[in-house]
């Protein structure tokens, strides 16, 4: 099996292209979800729970809701799975790589699709609350989860790289199970942020962008001890500052740039 290394990796272009296409469809193809459409309509403000479910039906069939959720996942989560996908690729023989990576992705997104049913049901139930308390409650939940040791436990598990069998059914099983466990860890780390995004109403697309950047930045951090503390894009900021300083230093020392 080849070792992971630097250099151009064509498969990453495919992953990035799918994610970009999903972002474009969400940006120019209408509302990101039926929930955001319902919130924006004003129909969901402080109505009975049974009525909120009845009102949600015209905004999309279950298949439509599932397809929109899958599109959101493709946009937000495909960049996050690049690292574990690279691990699966380099732990697989060449003839099995595409199959192993596909099995990982199927397992990963199966967990997120199941989580989407729960999260969207909770967000729909939250329509019984007035808009401002609804968003405030979602924000409070997200902040508490963001600083909790449980969140760190889930993030640590996102970095786990299990042994993968190399041959036959065992290799397929291990790739699929890795997708399941990595997806479950990701759901555990991100569920509160995703719920807050679903409650954002008209601001859902902007919330998606913010959540994606935060989730991606969190994955740059290394595993850490379990503790109550704020978890944010600290390492990402440090990397950006270091890069900006390097560019600035190069500009100051380059005679051609000064002329």
C-alpha positions in Angstrom: 0.0 0.0 0.0 1.3 3.5 -0.8 2.2 5.9 1.9 0.3 9.1 2.3 2.3 12.1 1.1 2.2 15.5 -0.5 1.5 16.3 -4.1 -1.6 16.6 -6.2 -4.5 14.2 -5.5 -7.1 14.2 -8.3 -9.8 12.6 -6.1 -9.8 15.7 -3.9 -10.9 17.7 -7.0 -13.9 15.4 -7.3 -14.8 15.8 -3.7 -14.4 19.6 -3.9 -16.4 19.8 -7.1 -19.3 17.9 -5.6 -19.3 20.1 -2.6 -19.1 23.3 -4.7 -22.0 22.1 -6.9 -24.1 21.5 -3.8 -23.3 25.0 -2.5 -24.3 26.5 -5.9 -27.6 24.5 -6.0 -28.4 25.7 -2.5 -27.5 29.3 -3.3 -29.4 29.6 -6.6 -31.9 26.8 -6.4 -34.2 28.2 -3.8 -34.7 27.7 -0.1 -32.1 25.5 1.6 -34.8 23.5 3.4 -38.5 23.3 3.9 -38.1 24.4 7.5 -36.5 27.7 6.5 -39.3 28.3 4.0 -41.9 27.6 6.7 -40.1 29.9 9.2 -39.8 32.6 6.6 -43.5 32.3 5.8 -44.4 33.4 9.3 -46.8 30.5 9.6 -44.7 28.7 12.1 -44.8 31.4 14.9 -46.2 30.0 18.1 -48.6 27.5 16.6 -49.7 24.1 18.0 -47.2 21.3 17.4 -49.7 19.2 15.4 -50.5 22.2 13.2 -46.8 22.9 12.5 -46.4 19.3 11.1 -49.5 19.8 8.9 -48.2 23.1 7.6 -44.8 21.6 6.8 -46.2 19.0 4.4 -46.9 21.5 1.5 -43.3 22.7 1.6 -41.9 19.3 0.7 -42.5 15.6 0.6 -40.3 13.3 2.8 -38.3 12.6 -0.3 -37.9 16.3 -1.0 -36.9 16.9 2.6 -34.3 14.1 2.5 -32.8 15.3 -0.8 -32.4 18.9 0.5 -30.8 17.5 3.7 -28.5 15.3 1.6 -27.5 18.4 -0.5 -26.7 20.4 2.7 -24.6 17.5 3.9 -22.7 17.3 0.6 -22.0 21.0 0.8 -21.0 21.2 4.4 -19.5 17.8 5.3 -17.6 16.6 2.2 -14.6 18.9 3.0 -14.6 17.5 6.5 -14.3 13.9 5.4 -11.4 14.5 3.2 -8.9 13.5 5.9 -10.6 10.2 6.9 -11.2 9.4 3.2 -7.4 9.9 2.5 -6.7 7.4 5.3 -9.1 4.9 3.8 -7.5 5.4 0.4 -4.0 4.9 1.6 -4.9 1.9 3.7 -6.5 0.1 0.7 -4.9 -1.7 -2.3 -5.2 0.1 -5.6 -7.9 -2.2 -6.9 -10.1 -1.7 -3.8 -9.6 2.0 -3.2 -12.7 3.4 -5.0 -14.9 0.7 -3.4 -13.5 1.3 0.1 -13.9 5.1 -0.1 -17.5 4.7 -1.4 -18.3 2.3 1.5 -16.9 4.8 3.9 -19.0 7.7 2.4 -22.1 5.5 2.4 -21.7 4.7 6.1 -20.8 8.3 7.1 -23.8 9.8 5.3 -26.2 7.1 6.5 -25.6 8.2 10.0 -26.1 11.9 9.1 -29.3 11.1 7.2 -30.7 9.4 10.2 -29.7 12.3 12.4 -31.3 14.7 10.0 -34.7 13.0 10.6 -34.4 13.7 14.3 -32.9 17.2 14.0 -35.5 18.4 11.5 -38.3 17.0 13.7 -36.9 18.9 16.7 -36.6 22.1 14.6 -40.1 21.7 13.4 -41.4 21.2 17.0 -39.5 24.4 17.9 -41.9 26.3 15.6 -44.3 26.3 18.4 -42.1 28.8 20.1 -42.0 32.5 19.2 -39.1 33.3 16.7 -36.7 35.1 19.0 -36.9 32.6 21.9 -36.6 29.8 19.4 -33.3 31.1 18.0 -32.1 32.1 21.4 -32.8 28.6 22.8 -30.9 27.1 19.8 -28.0 29.4 20.4 -27.9 28.6 24.1 -27.9 24.9 23.4 -25.1 25.3 20.8 -22.9 27.4 23.2 -23.3 25.0 26.1 -22.5 22.0 23.9 -19.6 23.8 22.3 -17.8 24.3 25.6 -18.7 20.9 27.1 -16.3 17.9 27.7 -18.7 15.7 25.8 -18.1 17.8 22.6 -14.4 17.3 23.1 -14.9 13.5 23.5 -16.7 13.5 20.1 -14.0 15.6 18.4 -11.3 13.3 19.7 -13.2 10.3 18.2 -13.4 12.1 14.9 -9.6 11.9 14.8 -9.5 8.1 15.4 -8.1 6.0 12.6 -8.9 2.3 13.1 -7.0 -0.6 11.6 -8.7 -1.6 8.3 -8.6 -5.1 6.9 -7.0 -5.4 3.4 -8.9 -8.3 1.8 -12.4 -9.6 0.9 -15.5 -9.0 3.0 -13.5 -7.9 6.0 -12.1 -5.0 4.1 -15.5 -3.9 2.9 -17.0 -4.2 6.5 -14.2 -2.2 8.0 -14.5 0.6 5.5 -18.2 0.8 6.0 -17.9 0.6 9.8 -15.3 3.3 9.8 -17.8 5.5 8.0 -20.5 4.7 10.5 -18.3 5.4 13.6 -16.7 8.6 12.1 -20.2 9.8 11.1 -21.5 9.1 14.6 -18.6 11.1 16.1 -19.2 13.9 13.7 -23.0 14.0 14.5 -22.1 14.1 18.2 -19.7 17.0 17.7 -21.9 19.0 15.4 -25.6 18.3 16.2 -26.1 21.4 18.2 -24.6 23.6 15.5 -26.8 21.9 12.9 -29.9 22.4 15.0 -29.1 26.1 15.4 -28.7 26.4 11.6 -32.1 24.8 11.0 -33.7 27.3 13.3 -32.1 30.3 11.6 -35.0 30.9 9.2 -34.1 33.5 6.5 -30.5 33.4 7.7 -30.1 29.7 7.2 -27.7 29.9 4.2 -25.4 32.4 6.0 -25.6 30.1 9.1 -24.5 27.2 6.9 -21.4 29.1 5.7 -20.5 30.0 9.3 -21.1 26.5 10.6 -19.1 24.9 7.8 -16.1 27.2 8.5 -16.3 26.5 12.2 -16.6 22.7 11.8 -13.7 22.6 9.3 -11.6 24.7 11.7 -12.3 22.4 14.6 -11.0 19.4 12.6 -7.6 21.2 12.3 -7.2 21.0 16.1 -5.5 18.0 17.6 -7.2 15.7 20.2 -7.3 17.4 23.7 -8.2 16.5 27.3 -11.8 16.5 28.2 -12.6 19.9 29.9 -15.1 22.7 30.0 -13.6 25.3 27.6 -14.4 27.3 24.5 -13.6 25.5 21.2 -13.2 27.7 18.2 -11.1 28.2 15.1 -7.9 29.0 17.1 -5.5 26.9 15.1 -7.1 28.1 11.8 -6.6 31.7 12.8 -3.0 31.0 13.8 -2.4 29.4 10.4 -3.9 32.3 8.5 -1.9 34.8 10.5 1.3 32.9 10.0 0.6 32.7 6.2 -0.2 36.4 6.1 3.1 37.2 7.9 5.0 35.0 5.5 3.5 36.7 2.5 4.2 40.1 4.1 7.8 39.2 4.8 8.3 38.0 1.3 6.8 41.2 -0.1 9.2 43.3 2.0 12.3 41.4 1.0 11.4 41.0 -2.7 13.1 43.8 -4.7 10.7 43.3 -7.6 7.7 43.8 -5.4 9.1 47.2 -4.1 9.6 48.6 -7.6 
